[in-house]
């Protein structure tokens, strides 16, 4: 056997990721923080700095944007990634973590975990539904309060009906707008 064949085979052995059992996969993915790391590096096109990764994971955990994170929220995630999660993922070949440079990137094995990961969901600032629900609740509370105080000459039963109809209308409109309540889907079933 010549030297070129041996070095090609040796490089194949070094680059091939270790086989993971289903238990190993579940163990690695049991922590949401590790799942978020895999999702973020998988979606990135180039290596990512540890600080950037920690900030995005912290933002996902807090349900906010990177700009709105506190220093302690950033630091808590950074430390746990640096000390625990990234070395574990690197040891199993899911990511390439260069601790000295503070750089993380996906490996060929990272894509194998796509079926286990839910898509990333960033808060949508244009989502008006929380405000619509809050406004409906506020108006219903006002109606109930004025009815209880005797300021509105309506019975409690009528007030209850109005509240139920208002909440049903808002919930139905929300379900319709998100596609959950689509008549054609229900008819096909």
LUMKOL-661794 format. One record per atom (N, C-alpha, C): atom name; y, x, z. Coordinates in steps of 0.2 Angstrom, whole numbers, plus 5000, padded with zeros to 4 digits. Example, Ala and Ser with C-alpha at 12.3 -4.5 7.8 and 13.67 -1.06 7.14 Angstrom:
2
{N {4972 5066 5039}}
{CA {4978 5062 5039}}
{C {4984 5066 5039}}
{N {4989 5064 5035}}
{CA {4995 5068 5036}}
{C {5000 5064 5039}}
//
This chain:
189
{N {4994 5004 5000}}
{CA {5000 5000 5000}}
{C {5006 5005 5000}}
{N {5011 5003 4996}}
{CA {5017 5007 4996}}
{C {5022 5005 5001}}
{N {5027 5009 5002}}
{CA {5032 5009 5007}}
{C {5036 5002 5006}}
{N {5038 5001 5000}}
{CA {5042 4995 4998}}
{C {5039 4989 5000}}
{N {5032 4988 4999}}
{CA {5028 4982 5001}}
{C {5028 4981 5009}}
{N {5027 4987 5012}}
{CA {5027 4987 5020}}
{C {5034 4985 5023}}
{N {5040 4988 5020}}
{CA {5046 4986 5022}}
{C {5048 4978 5021}}
{N {5046 4976 5015}}
{CA {5047 4969 5013}}
{C {5043 4964 5018}}
{N {5037 4966 5020}}
{CA {5033 4962 5024}}
{C {5036 4963 5031}}
{N {5038 4968 5033}}
{CA {5041 4969 5040}}
{C {5047 4965 5041}}
{N {5052 4965 5035}}
{CA {5058 4961 5036}}
{C {5056 4954 5036}}
{N {5051 4951 5032}}
{CA {5049 4944 5033}}
{C {5047 4943 5040}}
{N {5043 4947 5043}}
{CA {5041 4946 5050}}
{C {5047 4945 5055}}
{N {5052 4949 5054}}
{CA {5057 4949 5058}}
{C {5062 4943 5057}}
{N {5062 4941 5051}}
{CA {5067 4935 5050}}
{C {5063 4929 5051}}
{N {5057 4928 5051}}
{CA {5053 4922 5051}}
{C {5054 4919 5059}}
{N {5057 4913 5059}}
{CA {5058 4911 5066}}
{C {5051 4909 5070}}
{N {5051 4910 5076}}
{CA {5045 4908 5080}}
{C {5043 4901 5079}}
{N {5037 4899 5079}}
{CA {5034 4893 5079}}
{C {5036 4889 5085}}
{N {5039 4883 5085}}
{CA {5040 4879 5091}}
{C {5035 4873 5092}}
{N {5033 4873 5097}}
{CA {5029 4867 5099}}
{C {5033 4861 5100}}
{N {5031 4855 5100}}
{CA {5035 4849 5101}}
{C {5038 4849 5108}}
{N {5034 4852 5113}}
{CA {5037 4852 5119}}
{C {5043 4857 5119}}
{N {5042 4863 5116}}
{CA {5048 4867 5115}}
{C {5054 4864 5112}}
{N {5053 4860 5107}}
{CA {5058 4857 5104}}
{C {5062 4852 5108}}
{N {5058 4848 5112}}
{CA {5060 4843 5116}}
{C {5064 4846 5122}}
{N {5061 4852 5125}}
{CA {5064 4855 5130}}
{C {5071 4858 5128}}
{N {5072 4861 5122}}
{CA {5078 4864 5119}}
{C {5083 4858 5118}}
{N {5081 4852 5116}}
{CA {5085 4847 5114}}
{C {5087 4842 5120}}
{N {5084 4843 5126}}
{CA {5085 4839 5131}}
{C {5092 4839 5134}}
{N {5095 4844 5133}}
{CA {5102 4844 5135}}
{C {5107 4843 5130}}
{N {5111 4838 5131}}
{CA {5116 4836 5126}}
{C {5121 4841 5123}}
{N {5122 4846 5128}}
{CA {5127 4851 5126}}
{C {5123 4856 5121}}
{N {5117 4857 5121}}
{CA {5113 4861 5116}}
{C {5113 4857 5110}}
{N {5112 4851 5110}}
{CA {5112 4847 5104}}
{C {5118 4847 5100}}
{N {5124 4847 5104}}
{CA {5130 4847 5101}}
{C {5132 4854 5098}}
{N {5129 4859 5101}}
{CA {5130 4866 5098}}
{C {5126 4866 5092}}
{N {5120 4864 5091}}
{CA {5116 4864 5085}}
{C {5120 4860 5080}}
{N {5122 4854 5082}}
{CA {5126 4850 5077}}
{C {5132 4853 5074}}
{N {5136 4857 5079}}
{CA {5142 4860 5076}}
{C {5141 4866 5072}}
{N {5136 4870 5074}}
{CA {5135 4876 5070}}
{C {5131 4874 5063}}
{N {5127 4869 5063}}
{CA {5124 4866 5057}}
{C {5129 4864 5052}}
{N {5134 4860 5055}}
{CA {5139 4857 5050}}
{C {5144 4863 5048}}
{N {5145 4868 5051}}
{CA {5150 4873 5049}}
{C {5147 4877 5043}}
{N {5152 4880 5039}}
{CA {5150 4884 5034}}
{C {5150 4891 5035}}
{N {5152 4894 5040}}
{CA {5153 4901 5042}}
{C {5152 4901 5049}}
{N {5151 4908 5052}}
{CA {5150 4909 5059}}
{C {5156 4906 5063}}
{N {5155 4904 5069}}
{CA {5160 4901 5073}}
{C {5161 4905 5079}}
{N {5168 4905 5081}}
{CA {5169 4909 5087}}
{C {5167 4905 5093}}
{N {5164 4908 5098}}
{CA {5162 4904 5104}}
{C {5167 4900 5107}}
{N {5174 4902 5108}}
{CA {5179 4899 5111}}
{C {5180 4892 5107}}
{N {5180 4892 5100}}
{CA {5181 4886 5096}}
{C {5175 4881 5097}}
{N {5169 4884 5098}}
{CA {5163 4880 5099}}
{C {5163 4877 5106}}
{N {5165 4880 5111}}
{CA {5166 4878 5118}}
{C {5171 4872 5118}}
{N {5177 4873 5115}}
{CA {5182 4868 5115}}
{C {5180 4862 5111}}
{N {5176 4862 5106}}
{CA {5174 4856 5102}}
{C {5169 4852 5106}}
{N {5164 4856 5109}}
{CA {5159 4853 5113}}
{C {5162 4850 5119}}
{N {5167 4853 5123}}
{CA {5170 4850 5128}}
{C {5174 4844 5126}}
{N {5177 4844 5120}}
{CA {5181 4838 5118}}
{C {5176 4832 5117}}
{N {5170 4833 5114}}
{CA {5165 4828 5113}}
{C {5163 4825 5120}}
{N {5162 4830 5124}}
{CA {5159 4827 5131}}
{C {5165 4823 5135}}
{N {5171 4825 5134}}
{CA {5176 4821 5137}}
{C {5179 4815 5133}}
{N {5176 4814 5127}}
{CA {5178 4809 5122}}
{C {5186 4809 5120}}
{N {5188 4815 5119}}
{CA {5195 4817 5117}}
{C {5195 4822 5112}}
{N {5201 4824 5111}}
{CA {5202 4829 5106}}
{C {5203 4836 5109}}
{N {5202 4841 5105}}
{CA {5203 4848 5108}}
{C {5210 4849 5111}}
{N {5215 4846 5108}}
{CA {5222 4847 5111}}
{C {5223 4844 5118}}
{N {5219 4839 5119}}
{CA {5220 4836 5126}}
{C {5215 4838 5131}}
{N {5212 4843 5130}}
{CA {5207 4846 5135}}
{C {5211 4850 5141}}
{N {5209 4850 5147}}
{CA {5212 4854 5152}}
{C {5208 4861 5152}}
{N {5212 4865 5155}}
{CA {5209 4872 5155}}
{C {5202 4872 5159}}
{N {5201 4869 5164}}
{CA {5195 4869 5168}}
{C {5189 4865 5164}}
{N {5191 4860 5160}}
{CA {5186 4857 5155}}
{C {5183 4862 5150}}
{N {5188 4866 5147}}
{CA {5186 4871 5142}}
{C {5182 4877 5145}}
{N {5184 4879 5151}}
{CA {5181 4885 5155}}
{C {5174 4883 5157}}
{N {5173 4877 5159}}
{CA {5166 4875 5162}}
{C {5161 4875 5156}}
{N {5163 4872 5150}}
{CA {5158 4872 5145}}
{C {5157 4879 5142}}
{N {5163 4883 5142}}
{CA {5162 4890 5139}}
{C {5157 4894 5143}}
{N {5158 4894 5150}}
{CA {5154 4898 5154}}
{C {5146 4896 5153}}
{N {5145 4889 5153}}
{CA {5138 4887 5153}}
{C {5135 4889 5146}}
{N {5139 4888 5140}}
{CA {5137 4890 5134}}
{C {5135 4898 5134}}
{N {5140 4902 5136}}
{CA {5139 4909 5136}}
{C {5133 4912 5141}}
{N {5132 4909 5146}}
{CA {5127 4911 5151}}
{C {5120 4908 5150}}
{N {5120 4902 5147}}
{CA {5114 4898 5147}}
{C {5111 4896 5141}}
{N {5115 4891 5138}}
{CA {5113 4888 5132}}
{C {5113 4892 5126}}
{N {5118 4896 5124}}
{CA {5117 4900 5118}}
{C {5112 4905 5118}}
{N {5111 4909 5124}}
{CA {5105 4913 5124}}
{C {5098 4910 5123}}
{N {5098 4904 5126}}
{CA {5091 4900 5125}}
{C {5090 4898 5118}}
{N {5095 4896 5115}}
{CA {5095 4894 5108}}
{C {5093 4900 5103}}
{N {5097 4905 5105}}
{CA {5096 4911 5101}}
{C {5089 4914 5102}}
{N {5086 4914 5108}}
{CA {5079 4917 5109}}
{C {5074 4913 5105}}
{N {5075 4907 5104}}
{CA {5071 4902 5100}}
{C {5072 4902 5093}}
{N {5077 4906 5090}}
{CA {5079 4906 5083}}
{C {5082 4900 5080}}
{N {5085 4896 5085}}
{CA {5089 4890 5082}}
{C {5096 4892 5080}}
{N {5099 4897 5083}}
{CA {5105 4900 5081}}
{C {5105 4907 5081}}
{N {5110 4910 5078}}
{CA {5111 4917 5079}}
{C {5117 4918 5083}}
{N {5116 4921 5089}}
{CA {5122 4922 5094}}
{C {5123 4929 5095}}
{N {5129 4931 5093}}
{CA {5131 4938 5094}}
{C {5135 4938 5100}}
{N {5132 4940 5106}}
{CA {5136 4939 5112}}
{C {5142 4944 5113}}
{N {5141 4950 5110}}
{CA {5146 4955 5111}}
{C {5152 4953 5107}}
{N {5151 4950 5101}}
{CA {5157 4948 5097}}
{C {5159 4941 5098}}
{N {5155 4937 5102}}
{CA {5157 4930 5103}}
{C {5157 4926 5097}}
{N {5151 4927 5093}}
{CA {5151 4923 5087}}
{C {5144 4919 5086}}
{N {5144 4913 5084}}
{CA {5138 4909 5084}}
{C {5137 4906 5076}}
{N {5131 4906 5074}}
{CA {5130 4903 5067}}
{C {5123 4900 5067}}
{N {5123 4896 5062}}
{CA {5116 4893 5061}}
{C {5111 4898 5058}}
{N {5105 4896 5059}}
{CA {5099 4900 5055}}
{C {5096 4895 5051}}
{N {5091 4898 5047}}
{CA {5087 4893 5043}}
{C {5083 4888 5047}}
{N {5082 4890 5053}}
{CA {5078 4885 5057}}
{C {5082 4879 5060}}
{N {5089 4880 5060}}
{CA {5093 4875 5063}}
{C {5092 4868 5059}}
{N {5092 4869 5052}}
{CA {5091 4862 5048}}
{C {5085 4858 5050}}
{N {5080 4862 5053}}
{CA {5074 4858 5055}}
{C {5075 4853 5060}}
{N {5081 4854 5064}}
{CA {5082 4849 5069}}
{C {5086 4843 5067}}
{N {5088 4843 5061}}
{CA {5092 4837 5059}}
{C {5090 4830 5061}}
{N {5083 4829 5060}}
{CA {5080 4823 5062}}
{C {5081 4821 5069}}
{N {5082 4826 5073}}
{CA {5082 4825 5081}}
{C {5089 4823 5083}}
{N {5094 4825 5079}}
{CA {5101 4824 5081}}
{C {5104 4818 5078}}
{N {5108 4815 5083}}
{CA {5112 4810 5081}}
{C {5119 4812 5078}}
{N {5122 4809 5073}}
{CA {5128 4812 5070}}
{C {5134 4812 5075}}
{N {5138 4817 5074}}
{CA {5144 4818 5078}}
{C {5149 4812 5078}}
{N {5151 4810 5083}}
{CA {5156 4805 5083}}
{C {5162 4807 5087}}
{N {5168 4807 5083}}
{CA {5174 4809 5086}}
{C {5178 4803 5087}}
{N {5182 4802 5092}}
{CA {5186 4796 5093}}
{C {5190 4795 5087}}
{N {5190 4789 5085}}
{CA {5194 4787 5079}}
{C {5201 4784 5082}}
{N {5206 4787 5081}}
{CA {5213 4785 5084}}
{C {5215 4779 5080}}
{N {5212 4777 5074}}
{CA {5215 4771 5071}}
{C {5211 4765 5073}}
{N {5206 4766 5077}}
{CA {5202 4760 5079}}
{C {5206 4756 5084}}
{N {5207 4750 5082}}
{CA {5211 4745 5085}}
{C {5207 4740 5090}}
{N {5201 4740 5089}}
{CA {5197 4736 5093}}
{C {5198 4736 5101}}
{N {5198 4742 5104}}
{CA {5199 4742 5111}}
{C {5206 4738 5113}}
{N {5211 4739 5109}}
{CA {5217 4736 5110}}
{C {5217 4728 5109}}
{N {5213 4726 5104}}
{CA {5212 4719 5103}}
{C {5208 4716 5109}}
{N {5203 4719 5111}}
{CA {5200 4717 5117}}
{C {5204 4716 5123}}
{N {5208 4722 5124}}
{CA {5212 4722 5130}}
{C {5217 4716 5130}}
{N {5220 4715 5124}}
{CA {5225 4710 5123}}
{C {5222 4703 5124}}
{N {5216 4702 5122}}
{CA {5213 4696 5123}}
{C {5211 4694 5130}}
{N {5209 4700 5134}}
{CA {5208 4699 5141}}
{C {5214 4698 5145}}
{N {5219 4701 5143}}
{CA {5226 4700 5146}}
{C {5228 4693 5145}}
{N {5228 4690 5139}}
{CA {5230 4683 5138}}
{C {5226 4678 5142}}
{N {5219 4680 5142}}
{CA {5214 4675 5145}}
{C {5216 4675 5153}}
{N {5217 4681 5155}}
{CA {5219 4682 5162}}
{C {5225 4678 5164}}
{N {5230 4679 5160}}
{CA {5236 4675 5161}}
{C {5235 4668 5161}}
{N {5231 4665 5156}}
{CA {5229 4658 5156}}
{C {5226 4656 5162}}
{N {5221 4660 5164}}
{CA {5217 4658 5170}}
{C {5222 4658 5176}}
{N {5226 4663 5177}}
{CA {5231 4663 5182}}
{C {5236 4657 5183}}
{N {5239 4656 5177}}
{CA {5243 4650 5176}}
{C {5240 4643 5178}}
{N {5234 4643 5175}}
{CA {5230 4637 5177}}
{C {5228 4636 5184}}
{N {5226 4641 5187}}
{CA {5225 4641 5194}}
{C {5231 4640 5199}}
{N {5237 4642 5196}}
{CA {5243 4641 5200}}
{C {5246 4634 5199}}
{N {5243 4630 5194}}
{CA {5245 4624 5192}}
{C {5251 4624 5188}}
{N {5253 4629 5185}}
{CA {5258 4630 5180}}
{C {5257 4627 5173}}
{N {5250 4627 5171}}
{CA {5248 4624 5165}}
{C {5244 4618 5167}}
{N {5246 4612 5164}}
{CA {5242 4606 5166}}
{C {5235 4605 5162}}
{N {5231 4610 5163}}
{CA {5224 4610 5159}}
{C {5219 4611 5165}}
{N {5213 4608 5164}}
{CA {5208 4608 5169}}
{C {5204 4615 5168}}
{N {5201 4617 5174}}
{CA {5197 4623 5174}}
{C {5192 4623 5168}}
{N {5189 4618 5167}}
{CA {5184 4618 5162}}
{C {5187 4619 5155}}
{N {5192 4616 5153}}
{CA {5196 4618 5147}}
{C {5198 4625 5147}}
{N {5200 4628 5152}}
{CA {5202 4635 5152}}
{C {5196 4639 5151}}
{N {5191 4638 5154}}
{CA {5185 4641 5153}}
{C {5182 4641 5146}}
{N {5183 4635 5143}}
{CA {5181 4635 5136}}
{C {5186 4639 5131}}
{N {5192 4639 5133}}
{CA {5197 4643 5129}}
{C {5195 4650 5129}}
{N {5194 4653 5136}}
{CA {5192 4660 5137}}
{C {5186 4661 5133}}
{N {5181 4657 5133}}
{CA {5175 4659 5130}}
{C {5176 4659 5122}}
{N {5179 4654 5120}}
{CA {5181 4654 5112}}
{C {5185 4660 5110}}
{N {5190 4662 5114}}
{CA {5194 4668 5112}}
{C {5190 4674 5112}}
{N {5185 4675 5117}}
{CA {5181 4681 5117}}
{C {5176 4681 5112}}
{N {5173 4675 5110}}
{CA {5168 4675 5105}}
{C {5172 4676 5098}}
{N {5178 4674 5097}}
{CA {5181 4675 5091}}
{C {5182 4683 5090}}
{N {5185 4686 5095}}
{CA {5186 4693 5095}}
{C {5180 4697 5094}}
{N {5175 4695 5097}}
{CA {5168 4699 5097}}
{C {5165 4698 5090}}
{N {5166 4691 5087}}
{CA {5163 4690 5081}}
{C {5167 4694 5075}}
{N {5173 4694 5076}}
{CA {5177 4697 5071}}
{C {5176 4705 5071}}
{N {5175 4708 5077}}
{CA {5173 4715 5077}}
{C {5166 4716 5074}}
{N {5161 4712 5076}}
{CA {5155 4712 5073}}
{C {5155 4712 5065}}
{N {5159 4707 5063}}
{CA {5159 4706 5055}}
{C {5163 4712 5052}}
{N {5168 4715 5055}}
{CA {5172 4721 5052}}
{C {5167 4727 5052}}
{N {5163 4728 5057}}
{CA {5159 4734 5057}}
{C {5152 4733 5053}}
{N {5151 4727 5050}}
{CA {5145 4726 5046}}
{C {5139 4724 5050}}
{N {5140 4723 5056}}
{CA {5134 4721 5060}}
{C {5132 4714 5059}}
{N {5137 4710 5058}}
{CA {5136 4703 5057}}
{C {5138 4702 5049}}
{N {5133 4703 5045}}
{CA {5133 4702 5038}}
{C {5128 4697 5036}}
{N {5130 4691 5034}}
{CA {5126 4686 5032}}
{C {5120 4687 5028}}
{N {5122 4692 5023}}
{CA {5116 4693 5018}}
{C {5111 4697 5021}}
{N {5112 4701 5026}}
{CA {5107 4705 5030}}
{C {5103 4700 5034}}
{N {5106 4695 5037}}
{CA {5102 4690 5041}}
{C {5098 4686 5036}}
{N {5100 4684 5030}}
{CA {5096 4680 5026}}
{C {5090 4684 5023}}
{N {5091 4690 5022}}
{CA {5085 4694 5019}}
{C {5080 4695 5024}}
{N {5081 4695 5030}}
{CA {5076 4696 5035}}
{C {5071 4691 5036}}
//
